[in-house]
Each structure stands twice: as C-alpha cells, then as structure tokens.
C-alpha cells in the first residue's frame, strides 16, 4: 500500500507557502540565540577592533558577522539541519538579520559610488597642495651633502641588521635571548641627526609569558650617518603597551577601548629630544564621500613607558604649531603621502584626461626614501610621466609632520636606473643598491646610494655610490668607493673631467666626514651631560674590552672585519685570512686585541676571545 502523502503547505494569494512550525521551548531558544550572538559579537569586536565609525569598512564587516551569527546559531539550536520541518521557522527568524545585512551592502555600494574617483576626481587632486615654484639649489643644502652630516647611509633593512647587534648588552641585564629587535623601525631627526629608532619584540611566545609582566626594557637607536647603534635602557619604567604585546596590552586594542570612534593609522615609534619613547598614532578621516580621500586630522600620542597608559590627543593644527610638539617627526606615513601625490598627479586635469589625453599626468616612481631637512623628516620620491619608466621629470619632497609638499623640476634617470648603474660597477661583488637619495653636490643633482652585501644575509653597507642624475647612463659621471670621502672626491673629479666645475675641496670634505664619524662635529648629538665620544687613546699595543660593534667589508677580494670596543670609538681592522676566529665574534663578546698604529682605525695583529 502506498503511504499517505500529507501536504502541510498552504496557498496564500495564489502561491504556495510553507507552514512555520516553531520548535519546543521556542522562546528559550530565541533567548539563547541572542546571548550567543552577543558573545560572538563581543569576541569579533575584541579580535577585529573595528572603529565605531560608519567610514570604517571594518564596522560593516563586524555588524554583518554578528547578524549572520544569529542565523547560524538559530539553525544549530533548532537542529534545522536534522529536522527539515523547522527550516521555515529558521528562515522566518532570519528576516531581520537578512534585512540588516542587505542595508549594510546597500550602504557600502552607495558609499563607494559617492566616494568614486570617477565623480570626485577634482577633490582627489586637491587632497594635497604641492608647491611648484621651487629652487633645487636653494632648498637642498650643499653643506649637508658635502659633509654627509645629515645624510642617511642606511636603509631600513641595514638599520635592522645594525640594531640587532646592539642588543648584546641585554645579556648583562639578565635578558639573554629574551628579546629581538622589531623589524619595523622609524626614521626621525634626533638632536638634528638622522636616526632610526627600533622597539623590541619578544623572541617567542614562551618568552612573552616570562617577560610580559615587566614589559620591554628599552629600545635601540641607530645613527644613520655614522652607521652606529646603541641599546637604550629605560630608567623611568619599561614599555608596557606595544604592537608586539598580546591581549589587553596590545597597543591597538588599548587605543580602541580608549578611543572607540577614531580611525587609526599604524602606530609608529618615536623618541623626544630627551630620549623618552612614545607611540605616535595618527588619526585618519575619510574626507571625500564616505570612504575616499584618506587624510590625517590628528594624532594620539602615547607615552610608551607608562604603566597607566598616558595618552593625549592633538589636532593636526596643534602638532604643526605647538613648539612643545616639534619633536614629533612622523604623522603622515610615506605610503599615504605617495597615494595622495599620485591623486594630485593623475587627476589635476580631470578624470577623463587621466585616461584619454593624459596631458601633464604624472606619478611617483617605484620607491621612496627620507631626507633630513629643517629638523624634520621629508619623504623623497622621483616623479615621472605615466608614459615613461626610464626618466624623471622631477622629484618631490613631502614633510611627514606637516604634509608640506614641494616639486622640483629636474630631468634625468629614474632611481631604478641609478641603482642598476651603481650595481653594474660592482657586478663581480654582487652588491645590491639601496633606493637612492637626491643630493645637491656643487649645484649638480646627484643620486647617493649605499651598496649592501645581501648574499651573506648581513645587509651591511660595503660601498657607496654617487651617480649624476642628468647623465646617469654615462659611466664616467659617477663614482663608487669603500670610503665615503674618497668616493665623493672621485665624483668631483669625474664632474671636473666632464667640464663641470664644483667649488668643493676634497680634503675639506674628508676632514668633515671624519669629524662626523668620530662624533666631533656639530651634529654629533653631544650635550653637557652627554659629551661626544673621543677617539681611543693609543697608549699601549694591547687592549681588552667588550665588542660594541663589528662590521665587515670586502677589500681587494679579501674580507676585512672592523671591531669596536665599548671603551672607545676606534675600530680595529683585521683580515679574516689572518684571524679566522673573528668571523664568529658577536657584539658583547669580551676580547683582547693586539694592535699597532694610531687614529680612528687601527690595524689589529690579533683578536682573541676571552
């Protein structure tokens, strides 16, 4: 006999609809669903940390996840998968969350359209104001280029390698192998000297468990001009809140709880003129439509070594005009400034011009670097037309604190062309060139690059290169060298041989560079309480101490190591072939050195680890 088929559906207005069968204890199950949804939302908020701000994409995603979780919990609690008769009930309960999700999607679509570059091209082009009535020779100081007193010689990767060696002193404080240097470091001006400052991070999750109660004991400061690094131990308390912490000590989480509606850029680490550490947390706003035109409107300044999370909010006007805040160097990230400049270069002639005629449409080149100027840090990048990738029409400098932007009309090769030219001179050594800086040497726009030995994994600078911007493809219009003073002298000679006379005395250049490297120049950072380090006296031919710095270079095809002790500023040079043990020495090792000679670089006869 065939089973009796019962149709529980009914027809309404000519169409068939499902009969909604509520589960047992439906009211209790609704309450449980709501509680679980709230818990899901709380966990999602704790993990995602969205700003309670309708200009944040994350907020829409957070609300959508929370609404969707109610539907999922309802299906699970009613066991609708196993009991299909409850599915109409689940669908009915999903109507309100579905409407919420639909409204979110509609808001995102409308927000995207009203923020579109298609409709708001002019607004995008005006997000940054660029000064074009500029003079390359007047604005870029020749004296800085000639002494290299404020010219960074390291990039971020090289600075990280130098900084990693400086934390050997942590062993004396009882922190052996507990911390490493964070990969992210910030270039700032510290006492009119370009430096990078790098916070610490835990070496592993286990070491976080052992050390999180006390926090991070200090930070590393890297002098970009003389390529030295020093670990700075904090006396007023350890760093408690950091991007490298977890749970409630995570800086981003603490900021979100304190400032729930603010949109934040990535926090950067800086120090004031007294060496006190701070986290600079730029506050962002969307200035075009709902989601477009990202800009900075202020910053939360967090005292890094405060156990009570001391923070203050300042508007961008306060930061620019308050003399007590002039030590802050980085409010605008380089990536944001590049994005804004590209909007200016692309849309100044309107949206259709950026696609069809492309008259006067320009863009930034493939990278950027930083220049110390007027006691601020300026982002530097080349500017090229959208139809050319081999030459620049000029370059831009943008102040990372004030967003003051300047364009300089200088024609020549791109930075990438200069990198290839510099690397071609040392092809047999396999060095890699850093992204160049543009210097004013005797009125001639000149690319300055450092060449790193990346094959060994050290990323340490081995040579320098100077390439003429206008004649980058002329092999005679550049110079490479292990010694910066000699490299500059060779470049001046190359200019002279090509008929370009510059009023620079190579011997005076060598003297100024030597003074800067030995800490005797005006920009050595000395104070009444912190005198500059003097060259190590040569009163004997044997010295014992702990290694404060160790470097290497390939000279004449041989690896030469330079060792500096914590008792002075002199370096002791020795070939690896004469003393193989030098290869495995590390910062913090105690050694005895037999040497000869005098000056800032001494010749070591032997280096013995004690």
Secondary structure per residue as TSV (DSSP state, phi and psi in degrees):
chain	resnum	aa	ss	phi	psi
A	1	X	-	360.0	135.0
A	2	X	-	-70.0	142.0
A	3	X	-	-67.3	151.8
A	4	X	-	-77.1	124.6
A	5	X	-	-95.6	122.0
A	6	X	-	-111.5	125.4
A	7	X	-	-98.1	107.1
A	8	X	-	-83.2	-3.2
A	9	X	-	-79.2	159.6
A	10	X	E	-134.6	160.9
A	11	X	E	-103.2	132.5
A	12	X	E	-129.2	125.0
A	13	X	T	55.4	40.5
A	14	X	T	83.4	0.6
A	15	X	E	-125.1	153.5
A	16	X	E	-85.9	132.6
A	17	X	E	-124.8	158.3
A	18	X	-	-85.2	146.3
A	19	X	-	-83.7	127.0
A	20	X	-	-87.0	116.7
A	21	X	-	-108.9	107.6
A	22	X	-	-71.3	146.2
A	23	X	-	-73.0	169.3
A	24	X	T	-64.4	144.0
A	25	X	T	52.6	48.4
A	26	X	H	-58.7	-40.6
A	27	X	H	-61.8	-43.5
A	28	X	H	-63.7	-41.0
A	29	X	H	-68.2	-32.8
A	30	X	H	-64.1	-43.9
A	31	X	H	-61.9	-41.7
A	32	X	H	-63.6	-41.6
A	33	X	H	-60.0	-43.2
A	34	X	H	-64.5	-41.9
A	35	X	H	-63.6	-45.6
A	36	X	H	-65.2	-33.6
A	37	X	H	-66.7	-41.7
A	38	X	H	-62.5	-42.4
A	39	X	H	-63.0	-43.9
A	40	X	H	-60.2	-43.7
A	41	X	H	-62.6	-40.6
A	42	X	H	-64.2	-43.1
A	43	X	H	-65.0	-43.0
A	44	X	H	-62.5	-40.1
A	45	X	H	-65.8	-41.3
A	46	X	H	-64.1	-35.6
A	47	X	H	-84.6	-45.9
A	48	X	H	-80.3	-33.2
A	49	X	-	54.0	53.0
A	50	X	-	-74.8	147.0
A	51	X	-	-74.7	137.6
A	52	X	S	-79.2	74.1
A	53	X	S	-152.6	124.3
A	54	X	T	-70.7	-2.0
A	55	X	T	-90.4	2.8
A	56	X	-	-102.4	123.3
A	57	X	H	-60.0	-36.2
A	58	X	H	-61.7	-31.8
A	59	X	H	-63.6	-42.8
A	60	X	H	-64.7	-40.5
A	61	X	H	-65.1	-41.2
A	62	X	H	-62.2	-47.4
A	63	X	H	-64.3	-40.2
A	64	X	H	-63.3	-42.2
A	65	X	H	-63.8	-41.6
A	66	X	H	-64.8	-44.4
A	67	X	H	-64.7	-41.7
A	68	X	H	-65.6	-34.1
A	69	X	H	-63.5	-32.5
A	70	X	H	-63.3	-41.7
A	71	X	H	-62.4	-44.3
A	72	X	H	-64.3	-46.9
A	73	X	H	-62.3	-37.9
A	74	X	H	-63.6	-41.3
A	75	X	H	-66.6	-38.1
A	76	X	H	-71.3	-43.1
A	77	X	H	-71.4	-36.1
A	78	X	T	-81.6	-6.0
A	79	X	T	56.9	41.1
A	80	X	T	-66.0	-25.3
A	81	X	T	-67.2	-41.3
A	82	X	T	-82.2	-26.1
A	83	X	-	-123.3	87.9
A	84	X	G	-58.2	-20.9
A	85	X	G	-65.3	-18.1
A	86	X	G	-90.4	-4.5
A	87	X	H	-63.0	-40.7
A	88	X	H	-58.0	-35.2
A	89	X	H	-65.8	-42.7
A	90	X	H	-64.1	-40.5
A	91	X	H	-63.2	-38.3
A	92	X	H	-66.5	-41.2
A	93	X	H	-69.6	-16.5
A	94	X	H	-88.4	-2.6
A	95	X	H	-62.0	-50.3
A	96	X	H	-65.0	-49.4
A	97	X	H	-58.6	-35.5
A	98	X	H	-64.8	-39.2
A	99	X	H	-64.4	-41.7
A	100	X	H	-59.8	-46.2
A	101	X	H	-63.4	-40.6
A	102	X	H	-62.7	-42.0
A	103	X	H	-63.1	-39.6
A	104	X	H	-61.5	-45.4
A	105	X	H	-62.7	-42.4
A	106	X	H	-62.2	-42.4
A	107	X	H	-63.4	-39.2
A	108	X	H	-64.4	-42.6
A	109	X	H	-65.4	-47.0
A	110	X	H	-63.6	-43.6
A	111	X	H	-61.3	-38.9
A	112	X	H	-65.4	-42.3
A	113	X	H	-65.5	-48.0
A	114	X	H	-69.8	-16.6
A	115	X	T	-98.4	1.5
A	116	X	-	-64.6	141.5
A	117	X	T	-66.5	-22.8
A	118	X	T	-61.8	-42.5
A	119	X	T	-91.5	-23.8
A	120	X	-	-121.9	34.5
A	121	X	H	-58.2	-42.9
A	122	X	H	-62.6	-40.1
A	123	X	H	-63.5	-39.6
A	124	X	H	-65.2	-37.7
A	125	X	H	-69.9	-18.9
A	126	X	T	-102.1	6.3
A	127	X	S	-68.9	-21.6
A	128	X	S	-130.4	139.1
A	129	X	-	-101.6	119.1
A	130	X	E	-109.5	124.5
A	131	X	E	-84.4	125.3
A	132	X	-	-109.6	-15.0
A	133	X	-	-84.9	78.1
A	134	X	-	-129.6	164.5
A	135	X	-	-128.5	118.1
A	136	X	H	-59.0	-46.5
A	137	X	H	-67.0	-34.5
A	138	X	H	-78.3	-38.0
A	139	X	H	-84.1	-31.9
A	140	X	S	-97.2	115.5
A	141	X	-	-69.4	123.7
A	142	X	H	-67.5	-34.2
A	143	X	H	-62.8	-39.1
A	144	X	H	-62.6	-41.4
A	145	X	H	-67.4	-35.2
A	146	X	H	-75.1	-31.2
A	147	X	H	-99.2	-16.3
A	148	X	T	57.2	27.9
A	149	X	S	-72.1	-27.2
A	150	X	S	-126.0	22.9
A	151	X	-	-102.4	114.9
A	152	X	-	-64.9	132.0
A	153	X	-	-103.7	-8.6
A	154	X	-	-113.1	147.5
A	155	X	-	-97.0	-176.9
A	156	X	H	-62.1	-39.8
A	157	X	H	-67.8	-43.7
A	158	X	H	-65.4	-39.2
A	159	X	H	-62.0	-37.0
A	160	X	H	-63.6	-42.2
A	161	X	H	-64.4	-42.6
A	162	X	H	-65.2	-40.8
A	163	X	H	-65.3	-35.3
A	164	X	H	-62.8	-29.5
A	165	X	H	-75.9	-23.0
A	166	X	H	-79.3	-10.9
A	167	X	G	-91.0	13.6
A	168	X	G	-62.3	-28.1
A	169	X	G	-69.0	-12.3
A	170	X	G	-63.0	-27.2
A	171	X	G	-61.8	-35.1
A	172	X	G	-69.3	-20.6
A	173	X	G	-94.1	3.9
A	174	X	T	87.6	17.7
A	175	X	-	-114.9	42.9
A	176	X	T	-61.3	121.2
A	177	X	T	59.7	24.7
A	178	X	T	-91.4	-27.4
A	179	X	E	-130.8	157.2
A	180	X	E	-130.0	166.2
A	181	X	E	-79.5	133.8
A	182	X	E	-65.3	142.1
A	183	X	E	-65.8	-30.3
A	184	X	E	-85.4	120.8
A	185	X	E	-130.4	155.2
A	186	X	E	-113.9	130.0
A	187	X	E	-87.0	126.3
A	188	X	E	-136.3	173.9
A	189	X	E	-101.6	120.7
A	190	X	E	-121.4	110.2
A	191	X	T	55.2	45.7
A	192	X	T	63.7	24.0
A	193	X	E	-125.6	133.1
A	194	X	E	-71.8	123.0
A	195	X	E	-136.2	162.9
A	196	X	E	-116.0	141.0
A	197	X	E	-117.7	134.3
A	198	X	E	-127.8	125.8
A	199	X	E	-77.0	174.5
A	200	X	E	-99.3	162.1
A	201	X	E	-137.9	162.8
A	202	X	E	-73.7	143.7
A	203	X	S	-69.3	-25.6
A	204	X	S	-164.4	171.0
A	205	X	H	-66.2	-32.6
A	206	X	H	-65.4	-41.7
A	207	X	H	-72.3	-23.7
A	208	X	H	-64.2	-42.8
A	209	X	H	-59.6	-37.8
A	210	X	H	-76.2	-27.5
A	211	X	H	-117.2	-8.5
A	212	X	T	-64.6	-27.0
A	213	X	T	-62.2	-38.9
A	214	X	T	-90.9	-26.5
A	215	X	-	85.4	-164.0
A	216	X	B	-92.1	131.0
A	217	X	-	-79.4	-6.7
A	218	X	E	175.3	-159.2
A	219	X	E	-148.8	173.4
A	220	X	E	-115.5	136.6
A	221	X	E	-116.4	131.0
A	222	X	E	-117.4	120.4
A	223	X	E	-78.2	114.9
A	224	X	T	-76.4	-18.3
A	225	X	T	-87.5	-40.3
A	226	X	T	-107.9	4.2
A	227	X	T	64.0	33.6
A	228	X	E	-107.7	156.3
A	229	X	E	-134.2	151.1
A	230	X	E	-144.4	135.5
A	231	X	E	-84.3	128.9
A	232	X	E	-107.4	114.4
A	233	X	E	-83.7	131.7
A	234	X	-	-83.4	134.5
A	235	X	S	-100.1	-25.3
A	236	X	S	-91.5	17.4
A	237	X	-	121.8	147.8
A	238	X	-	-78.0	164.5
A	239	X	B	-78.3	117.8
A	240	X	-	-97.6	-40.0
A	241	X	-	-108.4	131.6
A	242	X	B	-159.1	155.2
A	243	X	T	-65.0	-10.5
A	244	X	T	-106.0	13.0
A	245	X	-	-94.5	-174.8
A	246	X	-	-136.8	163.8
A	247	X	G	54.9	-133.8
A	248	X	G	-73.7	-10.2
A	249	X	G	-91.4	-3.3
A	250	X	B	-65.6	126.7
A	251	X	H	-58.0	-45.0
A	252	X	H	-60.5	-37.2
A	253	X	H	-70.6	-42.5
A	254	X	H	-63.8	-40.6
A	255	X	H	-61.8	-42.0
A	256	X	H	-64.2	-40.2
A	257	X	H	-68.5	-33.6
A	258	X	H	-82.1	-33.2
A	259	X	S	-130.9	74.0
A	260	X	T	-65.8	-22.6
A	261	X	T	-99.2	-6.2
A	262	X	-	-80.1	140.4
A	263	X	E	-91.8	125.7
A	264	X	E	-114.0	143.0
A	265	X	-	-82.9	176.8
A	266	X	-	-66.4	131.4
A	267	X	-	-66.3	143.0
A	268	X	E	-119.8	152.5
A	269	X	E	-99.3	127.1
A	270	X	E	-138.4	165.7
A	271	X	E	-128.1	150.5
A	272	X	-	-85.1	-173.9
A	273	X	T	-67.9	-15.3
A	274	X	T	-96.6	1.0
A	275	X	-	87.4	9.5
A	276	X	-	-77.0	133.9
A	277	X	E	-85.1	144.6
A	278	X	E	-141.7	153.8
A	279	X	E	-102.8	125.2
A	280	X	E	-102.2	115.2
A	281	X	E	-116.0	96.4
A	282	X	E	-66.8	133.9
A	283	X	E	-92.8	126.8
A	284	X	E	-100.4	160.2
A	285	X	E	-144.5	152.3
A	286	X	E	-98.0	109.6
A	287	X	E	-95.5	-6.0
A	288	X	E	-125.5	114.2
A	289	X	T	63.7	-141.3
A	290	X	T	-97.2	-32.6
A	291	X	T	-126.3	0.2
A	292	X	E	-104.8	165.8
A	293	X	E	69.5	53.2
A	294	X	E	-61.4	128.7
A	295	X	E	-146.5	167.3
A	296	X	E	-99.6	131.7
A	297	X	E	-117.8	-2.4
A	298	X	E	172.9	-170.4
A	299	X	E	-157.6	143.8
A	300	X	E	-95.8	122.8
A	301	X	E	-102.9	117.5
A	302	X	E	-109.4	126.2
A	303	X	E	-71.8	113.9
A	304	X	T	-66.2	-36.3
A	305	X	T	-100.8	42.2
A	306	X	-	-112.1	125.5
A	307	X	T	-72.0	-20.6
A	308	X	T	-99.8	12.3
A	309	X	-	53.9	70.8
A	310	X	-	-80.4	120.7
A	311	X	E	-141.2	151.5
A	312	X	E	-140.2	142.1
A	313	X	E	-103.2	134.4
A	314	X	E	-128.9	139.8
A	315	X	E	-73.6	164.3
A	316	X	H	-64.3	-31.0
A	317	X	H	-66.6	-41.1
A	318	X	H	-63.3	-43.2
A	319	X	H	-63.2	-36.6
A	320	X	H	-77.5	-28.4
A	321	X	H	-110.0	-18.4
A	322	X	-	-82.1	119.8
A	323	X	G	-62.4	-29.9
A	324	X	G	-73.5	-11.0
A	325	X	G	-108.4	8.8
A	326	X	T	-68.2	-15.3
A	327	X	T	-71.1	-19.4
A	328	X	-	-70.4	125.8
A	329	X	-	-109.6	-25.3
A	330	X	-	-128.0	100.3
A	331	X	S	-105.7	-43.2
A	332	X	S	-96.5	126.2
A	333	X	-	-72.3	153.6
A	334	X	H	-61.8	-39.1
A	335	X	H	-63.5	-38.9
A	336	X	H	-66.9	-41.3
A	337	X	H	-65.3	-39.0
A	338	X	H	-63.1	-43.4
A	339	X	H	-60.3	-45.7
A	340	X	H	-66.9	-39.7
A	341	X	H	-66.4	-36.9
A	342	X	H	-66.3	-34.6
A	343	X	H	-61.9	-44.5
A	344	X	H	-61.2	-45.7
A	345	X	H	-70.5	-28.5
A	346	X	H	-88.4	-39.8
A	347	X	H	-109.3	7.6
A	348	X	T	-60.9	-28.6
A	349	X	T	-97.7	11.0
A	350	X	-	98.5	167.2
A	351	X	H	-66.7	-48.6
A	352	X	H	-68.3	-31.6
A	353	X	H	-64.1	-31.1
A	354	X	H	-68.9	-18.2
A	355	X	H	-106.8	-42.7
A	356	X	T	-93.8	-79.2
A	357	X	T	-70.1	-37.4
A	358	X	-	54.5	36.9
A	359	X	T	-72.4	125.5
A	360	X	T	60.3	24.0
A	361	X	-	-86.5	124.0
A	362	X	E	-131.0	167.8
A	363	X	E	-148.8	164.8
A	364	X	E	-76.9	158.6
A	365	X	-	-77.7	-170.0
A	366	X	S	-80.5	2.6
A	367	X	-	-160.3	-174.0
A	368	X	-	-155.4	165.0
A	369	X	E	-145.9	-172.2
A	370	X	E	-129.7	142.3
A	371	X	E	-125.3	136.7
A	372	X	E	-85.7	121.9
A	373	X	E	-152.6	129.9
A	374	X	T	56.0	38.0
A	375	X	T	60.4	24.1
A	376	X	E	-127.4	168.8
A	377	X	E	-105.5	124.7
A	378	X	E	-112.0	132.5
A	379	X	E	-78.6	134.0
A	380	X	E	-113.6	137.2
A	381	X	E	-153.3	149.9
A	382	X	E	-78.0	157.4
A	383	X	E	-121.6	129.4
A	384	X	E	-133.2	159.6
A	385	X	E	-74.4	157.2
A	386	X	T	-69.4	-14.6
A	387	X	T	-98.3	0.0
A	388	X	-	-130.8	139.2
A	389	X	S	-126.0	14.8
A	390	X	S	-115.7	-15.5
A	391	X	E	-138.6	155.4
A	392	X	E	-105.6	152.2
A	393	X	S	-96.1	-11.6
A	394	X	E	168.2	-164.9
A	395	X	E	-144.9	160.8
A	396	X	E	-120.7	142.2
A	397	X	E	-118.5	130.3
A	398	X	E	-130.4	126.1
A	399	X	E	-71.5	125.6
A	400	X	T	-79.3	-5.9
A	401	X	T	-100.6	-40.9
A	402	X	T	-108.0	-13.4
A	403	X	-	67.5	18.2
A	404	X	-	-64.6	126.4
A	405	X	E	-122.3	136.4
A	406	X	E	-132.5	138.8
A	407	X	E	-112.5	133.9
A	408	X	E	-118.9	126.7
A	409	X	-	-82.8	106.1
A	410	X	-	-140.5	119.0
A	411	X	-	-92.7	148.1
A	412	X	E	161.1	-162.9
A	413	X	E	-80.3	157.3
A	414	X	-	-72.8	168.3
A	415	X	H	-62.2	-37.2
A	416	X	H	-63.4	-36.7
A	417	X	H	-64.2	-40.1
A	418	X	H	-66.4	-38.4
A	419	X	H	-61.4	-45.3
A	420	X	H	-64.0	-37.9
A	421	X	H	-66.1	-42.9
A	422	X	H	-66.7	-41.0
A	423	X	H	-68.2	-31.7
A	424	X	H	-64.8	-26.7
A	425	X	H	-72.8	-22.0
A	426	X	T	-126.0	38.7
A	427	X	T	-57.7	-34.8
A	428	X	T	-69.7	-24.0
A	429	X	T	-90.9	-17.8
A	430	X	T	71.8	26.5
A	431	X	-	-74.4	154.0
A	432	X	E	-113.3	132.8
A	433	X	E	-86.6	141.5
A	434	X	-	-75.9	164.8
A	435	X	-	-64.8	129.6
A	436	X	-	-76.0	163.0
A	437	X	E	-109.2	152.5
A	438	X	E	-100.3	122.0
A	439	X	E	-115.8	158.5
A	440	X	E	-104.4	101.9
A	441	X	E	-112.8	103.2
A	442	X	T	62.8	29.5
A	443	X	T	85.6	-3.5
A	444	X	E	-97.5	122.6
A	445	X	E	-64.8	124.3
A	446	X	E	-135.3	132.9
A	447	X	E	-81.9	131.9
A	448	X	E	-112.1	127.5
A	449	X	E	-132.3	149.4
A	450	X	E	-105.2	144.4
A	451	X	E	-111.0	124.5
A	452	X	E	-110.0	149.3
A	453	X	E	-94.5	90.7
A	454	X	T	-85.6	-16.2
A	455	X	T	-64.4	-31.1
A	456	X	T	-84.1	-7.8
A	457	X	T	83.2	1.8
A	458	X	-	-86.3	-29.3
A	459	X	-	58.2	22.4
A	460	X	E	-83.9	140.0
A	461	X	E	-68.0	129.6
A	462	X	E	-111.8	-32.1
A	463	X	E	-144.1	170.8
A	464	X	E	-125.7	157.8
A	465	X	E	-142.0	143.1
A	466	X	E	-125.2	123.6
A	467	X	E	-126.1	128.8
A	468	X	E	-68.4	129.0
A	469	X	S	-65.2	-44.1
A	470	X	T	-71.3	-29.9
A	471	X	T	-126.6	52.8
A	472	X	T	-64.0	-27.8
A	473	X	T	-88.5	1.5
A	474	X	-	-93.7	109.9
A	475	X	T	-61.2	-20.8
A	476	X	T	-83.5	-9.0
A	477	X	S	-101.4	45.2
A	478	X	E	-165.2	172.4
A	479	X	E	-154.3	142.5
A	480	X	E	-118.6	156.9
A	481	X	E	-178.6	152.7
A	482	X	S	-73.9	-30.9
A	483	X	S	-102.6	127.2
A	484	X	H	-64.0	-42.1
A	485	X	H	-63.2	-43.3
A	486	X	H	-67.5	-36.4
A	487	X	H	-62.1	-44.8
A	488	X	H	-66.0	-40.0
A	489	X	H	-62.5	-40.7
A	490	X	H	-66.2	-35.3
A	491	X	H	-68.3	-41.8
A	492	X	H	-61.2	-40.5
A	493	X	H	-65.1	-38.5
A	494	X	H	-64.3	-39.4
A	495	X	H	-63.7	-43.9
A	496	X	H	-62.6	-41.5
A	497	X	H	-67.1	-18.9
A	498	X	T	-97.2	8.6
A	499	X	T	88.5	10.6
A	500	X	-	-106.2	111.1
A	501	X	-	-93.3	130.9
A	502	X	-	-124.5	140.1
A	503	X	-	-87.6	70.3
A	504	X	-	-133.8	130.7
A	505	X	-	-93.3	112.0
A	506	X	H	-56.4	-35.4
A	507	X	H	-68.3	-39.0
A	508	X	H	-67.0	-36.8
A	509	X	H	-60.7	-46.9
A	510	X	H	-60.3	-39.4
A	511	X	H	-66.2	-43.7
A	512	X	H	-65.4	-42.6
A	513	X	H	-63.6	-40.6
A	514	X	H	-63.1	-41.7
A	515	X	H	-63.7	-41.3
A	516	X	H	-64.9	-41.8
A	517	X	H	-69.9	-28.9
A	518	X	T	-90.7	0.0
A	519	X	T	80.8	20.0
A	520	X	-	-104.4	-2.0
A	521	X	S	-80.8	179.2
A	522	X	T	-67.6	-26.4
A	523	X	T	-100.7	25.9
A	524	X	S	-74.5	-10.1
A	525	X	-	83.2	14.1
A	526	X	-	-77.6	150.2
A	527	X	-	-132.1	178.2
A	528	X	S	-61.9	-34.7
A	529	X	S	-91.9	-11.4
A	530	X	S	-130.3	79.7
A	531	X	-	-65.9	153.5
A	532	X	-	-65.8	147.9
A	533	X	-	-73.8	129.5
A	534	X	-	-91.1	155.7
A	535	X	-	-58.2	144.4
A	536	X	-	-66.5	129.5
A	537	X	-	-66.2	149.5
A	538	X	-	-110.9	81.5
A	539	X	S	-103.2	-11.5
A	540	X	-	-150.3	172.6
A	541	X	S	-103.5	13.3
A	542	X	E	-138.0	136.2
A	543	X	E	-142.4	145.7
A	544	X	E	-126.2	138.5
A	545	X	E	179.8	-179.7
A	546	X	E	-92.0	142.4
A	547	X	E	-71.5	121.6
A	548	X	E	-96.0	-26.3
A	549	X	E	-157.8	147.7
A	550	X	E	-144.8	132.1
A	551	X	E	-132.4	167.8
A	552	X	E	-142.2	154.3
A	553	X	E	-151.1	152.3
A	554	X	E	-100.2	114.3
A	555	X	E	-124.8	121.7
A	556	X	T	61.0	30.8
A	557	X	T	82.3	1.3
A	558	X	E	-115.3	145.3
A	559	X	E	-81.5	123.8
A	560	X	E	-117.2	131.9
A	561	X	E	-107.6	140.9
A	562	X	E	-118.7	119.8
A	563	X	E	-115.1	131.0
A	564	X	E	-117.6	136.7
A	565	X	E	-95.8	162.1
A	566	X	T	-73.3	-6.4
A	567	X	T	-91.6	-2.3
A	568	X	-	-172.8	-175.9
A	569	X	S	-105.6	-4.7
A	570	X	-	-71.6	147.6
A	571	X	E	-105.6	142.8
A	572	X	E	-110.9	119.1
A	573	X	E	-100.1	141.5
A	574	X	E	-154.2	142.2
A	575	X	E	-78.6	144.2
A	576	X	T	-63.7	-31.0
A	577	X	T	-70.1	-22.8
A	578	X	T	-87.8	-23.0
A	579	X	-	-153.6	87.9
A	580	X	G	-64.8	-24.6
A	581	X	G	-64.2	-21.4
A	582	X	G	-63.8	-24.1
A	583	X	G	-64.1	-30.0
A	584	X	G	-104.1	10.7
A	585	X	-	-75.8	150.4
A	586	X	-	-131.5	159.6
A	587	X	T	-59.3	133.1
A	588	X	T	103.2	-18.0
A	589	X	-	-69.6	142.3
A	590	X	E	-92.3	127.1
A	591	X	E	-134.5	158.7
A	592	X	E	-114.9	129.4
A	593	X	E	-120.3	127.6
A	594	X	E	-99.3	129.5
A	595	X	E	-143.3	175.4
A	596	X	E	-148.1	160.8
A	597	X	-	97.5	-173.4
A	598	X	-	-149.3	165.7
A	599	X	S	112.2	-163.3
A	600	X	S	-85.9	-19.6
A	601	X	E	-125.8	116.3
A	602	X	E	-109.3	152.1
A	603	X	E	-89.8	120.3
A	604	X	E	-88.2	133.4
A	605	X	E	-82.7	-36.7
A	606	X	E	-157.6	152.2
A	607	X	E	-131.3	117.8
A	608	X	E	-118.3	129.2
A	609	X	E	-78.8	129.9
A	610	X	-	-84.9	360.0
